[in-house]
């Protein structure tokens, strides 16, 4: 690998990785916030959010040196955008599921 390629690679990772980690945190935070609002499903929502973020992060890490890593990064950003755009629908769905007899309260 040439020095020029190494510098370009490291600069691109330095610029993009903080954003990508913020996206992973945002995905987990979305589910944790829903869990805080819905006590009947708190544990399930928190675990689901952390598991989703961990899965996306792990897939990115596993394939970060290939084109698939780039695709997982783009997919993670798109998933985050979709969650943010549908937060009201998700909140309504979780409230409905909790009131219809979701998992027992902790």
N, C-alpha and C positions, 0 to 999 in steps of 0.2 A: 504494500500500500504506500502510495506516495504521500509526502508530507501535506501537499495541497488537499488531497482527498481526506486525510485524517482531520485537518483543520475544518474543512467544510462539514464533515460528519459530526465533529464535536460541537461546532457552533449551532448546527441545526438541532441537535439533541438538547443543548443548553437552552435554546429558545423555546422549543416545543414541549419538553418534559414537564416543566412547571404547570403549563396549561393542562396537559394530560392528567397529571396527578390531581389537579383541581376538579377535573371532570369526574374522576373516580370518586373523589370525596363528595362531590355534589350528588352523584347517583346514590351513594350510601346515605347521605344526609336527607335526601328526598324521602326514602323509606323510613328512616328514623323519625323524621318529622311527622309522617303519617301515623307511625306507631305511638308517638306522644299524644296525638289527637284522639286516637282510638285505643283505649286501654284494653279492650277485649282481645285485640289482635297485636298488641305491642311486641311481644317476643317474636312472633312469626314475621312481622314486617321488618323489625331490626335485623333479624338473621337473614332474611331475603335480600335486604339492601346491601349488607356487608358481603354476603356471598356473591351477589351480582358484581359488585365492584372488585372483589378479589378474583373472581373468574376472569373478568375482562383484563385486569392488571396482569394476571398470570399468563393469559394467552398472549398479551402484548410482549411481556418479558421473554416468553419462550420463542417467539418468532420475530423479535425486534431487529434482527439482522437480515431479514428477508422482506420481500414485498408484502407478505402476509402480516407482518408487524405493522406496516403502514395501513393496511386495510383494517386491522383491529383497532388502530388508533382512530381512524376516520369513523369507523362504526361506533366506537365508544362516544365520540363527540355527538354523532347523530342520535344515539340512544339518549344521551343527556338532554339534547335539545327537545326530543320528543317527550321526555318526562316533564320538562319544564313547561312545555306548551300544553300539556294535558293534566296539570296539577289539580285543577278544579274537578275534572272528571274522575281522576283517581281518588280524590278526597270523597266524592259522592259515592263511588263504588265501594270504598272501604267502609264508609259509614253504613251503607245499606247492608253489606255483608255482616258487619258486626251486630246490627240490630236484628238480623234474621237468624241469629244463633250461630255466630262464628265460634271460634275456640273459646273456652271458658276464661273468665277474668282471672288474672294473676293475683 
